[in-house]
């Protein structure tokens, strides 16, 4: 199995192409992830742009964004973190109006709806950073209680540095489709 891949990048929209190339490289080295490449691109674009435009307000172009890709036996987990003010996008985003015409709809909520529909599991937690974890593939380490260690190996005892660990001090929200 491939190793965990990490990327730290500034909150500038021009960096989206670097993130997409990073995902492509990961997918090429981790065969099961290839199946989810398109979904991962859509999800990372939405979450990255949310962080840039809403989390950092589109005005702080040096705000750090941390991305981690964990290989899974049948897919991958993508974790995106920022140190913008806490905001649970899964709980506090508006519910999108999908019945009205485009010109009559309120802005907001469609992107998170897309993320929920593209990923097999989505969760938010906050522990000094906003952290959104998305899992692509049938074997979610979060669905069956399996934890991932700091290197991304499923089945190991939880490690403090694991972005997939759910600790008592963290606030978390899970959404599974």
N, C-alpha and C positions, 0 to 999 in steps of 0.2 A: 504494500500500500504506500502511496505517496505521503510525503510529509506535509505538515501544516504550512501554509504560505501566509505571510503577513506583508502588509503595505501601509505605510503612513504617508498621507498626502495632504496638501493644503486645500482649503475649501474654495477652490477656483473652478468654475465650470469647464475651463479648458482642460482640466485634469481628468475629465470623464474618459477621454480616449486612452489615457494611460491605464486607467482602471480596467477598461474593456480588454486591452492587450494583456494585462495581468491575468484576468479571468480566462482568456483564450489559452495562455501558456499553461495555467493550472489544468484546464480541461484536456489539453493535449497530453499531459503527463499522467492524467488520472482517468482511465477509460470510462468508468461509469458516469463521471461528471459530464462527459461529452453530450450525453442525451439531454442534459438540462442546461446547456450553454445558452440557448436563446432565452430561456426563462430567467437565468441568472443575470443576463444582460439587462433585461427589462426591469427586474427587481432592483439591481444595483443602481441603475439610472434613476429610478424613482426615489430610492432612499438617499442616495448621494445628493440629488437636487433638493430634496426636502431639507437635508442638513445644511446645504449651502444657502438656500433661499429663505428658509423659515428658521432653522436652528440658529444660524449665524446672521440671519436677517439680510443676506445679500450684500452686507457692508463690510464684513470682516473676511478678507480673502486670505488671512494667515491662520484661520481657525483649523486646528488639526482634525483630521478624520482618519480613523484607524480601521482597516479592513483585514479580516482573517478568513481564510478558506480552509475548512477542515475536510479532508477526504473521509468518506464513509463507504462501507462495503458496496452500497448500491446507489451512490449519489454524492452529495456534498452538503456542508453547512456553511453558509456565508454569514459572518458577523460584521456589522458596521457600528462604529462607536464615534461619538463626538463629545466635546465638553461644553456644548451649548447649554442654555438653561434646560432643566428637566422638562420633558414633554412626552407623555405616553401616546404615541400616534395611534395605537390600536384602540385605546379607550377614549381619548379626547378629540380625535378627528371627527369632523361632521359626517353624518351619514349621507352619502350622495343620493341625489334625486336622479334616478335612472328612467323615470317615466315621462318627465316633461321634455319639451324640446330643448335643444342645446342653448338657445338664446334665453330661455326662461329659467335655467338652472342656476342655483347658487354655486359659487366656486368652492372647491374643496371636497376631499374625501375619495375622489375617483382613483387617485394614485394608490392609496392604501388599500382600496378594494382590489385593485390590480395585483398588488403584492400578495394579499391574502389568497387570491385565485391562482397565482403562479406558483407559490410555494406550498409544500406539503405540510409545513408547520411554520408558524410565525410567533415569536414571543418578544416582549419588551421587558427590560429591567433597567434599573438605575442604581449604580454604585459608584459615585463620583463621575460617572459618564452615562450618557444615554447609550443603551445597547439594544440593538435589534438583531435577533438571530432568526435566520430563515433556513429551513432545511428542504433540500430537494432530493427526493427519492423515497422509496417505501420504507426503508429502515431508519426511522428517526430515532436518534439516541434519547430524545426527549419523550417519546411516546411510551417506551417500555421501561422507563426508569434507569436505563443504562446511562452512565456518566462518561464523559470524555476527559482524558488527561490533558495536560498542557501541550502535549505533542499531537493530540488528536486521535489517540488510539481508543476505540470504543471498548467498553468493558472494564477499564481500569478504575481504580478508586478515584474519587473526585479530587482535583488539585485546586488550590486557592486561585491559581492564575488561569484556570479554564473559563473561557467565556461562556461555556454551556452549563456551568455549574449554577444551580439555584441555591443561594445562601439565605440564611435567615435575615440578614441585614438588608437584603435587596428587596425592592418592590418589584413585582413581576406581574405581567399579564400574558396569558397564552391565548392564541387563536389557532385552531386547527380546522382544516376544511374537511 
